[in-house]
Amino acid sequence: MFAVVTKMFKDAWGQRVGQMEADKRLILTERNQLAKKIEGLLDRIVDADNPTLIKAYEKRIEKMEREKLILDEKVTLLRKSVEGQGSPFPRRTYPTASVTGMPSAVNPFMTATRS
């Protein structure tokens, strides 16, 4: 029974790590698209003559820069999680430390009769 529970936990752990990697790639793609939009707006500012239009572009760029910073922070957090820095099991793809609750989940009778 313990082996089955351990295998299920390893599978779930692997799926979660895979999902975090996919999330990180998606966020990086979104960040790159945002950077391209900012470049486009900067080109428009250079070509613009109207001060009102320039201010509007600057506000949009400022908003996009804030969004880009948020995406950068998300990527950093995901990277730390995937690398195990934000985990109680640093630098491990799967926690090999003993899990306190596991014995009672596997054999509740033994846990109940210990007291």
PyMOL commands that set and color helices and strands:
alter all, ss='L'
color gray80, all
select helices_A, chain A and resi 2-47+51-83+102-106+108-113
alter helices_A, ss='H'
color red, helices_A
deselect
rebuild
show_as cartoon
